[in-house]
Amino acid sequence: MTTRRQFAVNIVAAFLLAGTLFGQEFWEKKQYLTWTNEEITRLTTNSPWAKELKVTAGGQEVKLMITWLTAMPIKQAMLKERMDAGGVLADSAKEIMEDKEDYYAIGVTGIPKDLARQLTEAWLKIPGKPDIQPAKGDFQDRGRAVDLMILFARANPITLADKEVELVLKISGNDMIQKFPLNAMVINGKLEL
């Protein structure tokens, strides 16, 4: 190969490598203990594992936050927040960080109480597969709003080959859908749900 051609190949390779490295998100390239408060806020409000769902029901528009609570990056963010607030990393934190869970846990936060009364069903929808029905749901009172944690059994695991999963909430007889593209939820080659 000529020197000029080799130089051009090296330049192209350097750009490709730089694009790969610079294209990574902080949760892929930084240790979670070094995440900043701003990064944690972004991860828990606007990331592949946390999305805002705008719902219109009963004449009101509400923004709900949908979060995959069992996804490792979300667990790491919650643990880091506790540690930054003066918490000590307890032995139980090791259990929290384990990913041998029997359920997918999804949090729905910011539900006004009157709207929560109209929430009658929830399920996970995966194209070409039977819907995953909730195993358990738990409402937490937060004053004027309630938060909901829904557990879905991992008996029939969601895989990267499924491409997309939707959380469907039936509110006032209408299906409110939040889509999650699974290829964006991979860290170190592992689907994190």
N, C-alpha and C positions, 0 to 999 in steps of 0.2 A: 504494500500500500504506500502511496506517495506520502510525503510529509504533509502536504497541503490537505489531502484527503483524510489522513489520520487526525490532523488538527480539527477538521470539521466534525469528524465522528466524535472526538473527545468533547467538543463544545456541545453538541447535541446531547450526549450522555450526561454532561454536567447539568444542562437545563432540565432534563427529565428527572434526574435525581433531586435537584433543588425543588422542582414542582411537587414531587412526592413528599419531601420532607416539609415544605412550607404549607402544603395543602392539609396537613394533619391538624386535627383539633387538639386543644390543650389536654383533654382527657386521654388522648392517645400517646402524647409525647412527654407528659410530666407526671411525676409521682404524685398521687393524690394528696399527700401531706404538704405539698408545696402549692396547692391551688389557692388562689386569692379568693376573697369574699365575692368579688365581682364575677369570677369564673364559676364559683359555686352557684351564684344566683342565676347565671346564664344556663348552666347545666340543669338546674331544677325548674326552669321556667321556659326555656327555648332551646331544646336539644332533641336528638332522636328519641329520648326517653321521657320527655316532658313537653306537652303541647297544650296550647290554649284552644279551647273549643267554645265558639260563640253559639249560645242557645237562645232562641226566641220562643217563649212560651207564656201564655197568659198576658200577652201585650207587653212583656218586658224582655229586653236583651240582657243576657248575663254572660260573663266570661268565666268559664270553668277551667281549672287546671287539671289535666289528666297526666298522671305520672306512674311509670312502671317502678314501683317501690322495691321490687326484688332484683332489679338490674344492678349489677355490680357498681357502675359509676354513680348511680343514685345513692346506693348504700355507702359508698366511700364519701360522697359529698355530705351526707347526713352525719357520718362519723366525724369528719373534719370539722363541721360546724359545732358539734358537741365539744370537741377538744378545744377549739378556739374560744368557746364560751367558758373555759375553765374546767371542763370535765376531764376526768382522768381516764385513760385508755384501760378499761377494766378487762378482766379475763373474758367476760361475756361478749366483748367486742369481737373476739376471735370467732365466736359462734355466729354473730351477725354477718361477718364477712365470708362465712362458708357459703358455697352455692349449691348445697345439697338440699334444696327445698322441694317440698311436695306441691307447692302452689305458686302460681304467678299472683303477685299482689299488685293491684292497681289502685291508686288513690285518685279520688275526684274531690277537689277542694273548691270552696267558694260557692256552694249551692245555697241560695236563699231558702229559708225554712218552708215558705209556701210552695216553692218549686220542688223541694225535696219530697213533699207529700204527693206530688204528681209523678214522681219517678217510680215506675211500676216494674220495670224489667231492665236487665243488663246482660249482655253476652259478648263473647268474642267471636268474630266472623272471619273465617279463613277461606278464600276461594277454593272450591273443590273439596272441602272437608265439612264434616258436620260441625255445627256451632258448638262452642264450648260454653256451657252454662255455668253460672257461679256456684261455688260450693258454699260460700258464706259471704254475707255483707254486714258491715258494721258502721253505723252512723255515729259521729262524734259531734256533740253540740258545741258551737263556737260563737254563741250569742245570737246575732241576727242570721247567721249562716250555719250550715252543717258541712262536715267533711265526711266522705264515704270511703271506706276501704273495702274492695271487692276481691275475694280470693277465687281463683280459677284453678282447678286441679291440673297437674302436669301429666296426667295419665296418658294422653295423646299429645306428645310434645310438639310445640311449634318449631319448625325448622327453617333454615335459610331458604330452602327450596320452595317454601310457601310464599315467598316474595313479599307478602303484605298481610298485616292483621288489622282488623278494625275493632274498636270498642264501640258497641252500640248501646245507647241509653234510650229507653222508651220513656219519654216525658210528655205528659198530656196527650198520649196516644200517637205521638210522632217519634220517629226514629232519629236520634241525634247521633251522628257518626264521626268518630275521629280515626283517621287512618295513620298507620305506622309502617313505613317502608322498612322491611327487615334488613336490607343490605346496609342501611345507615346505622344499625344497632349492633354492629360487629366490632369487637375490640380484640386485638391479637388473635384474629382468626376464629373467635368464639362469639356466637350470637348471645347477647346479654339481654335477658328479659327477667 
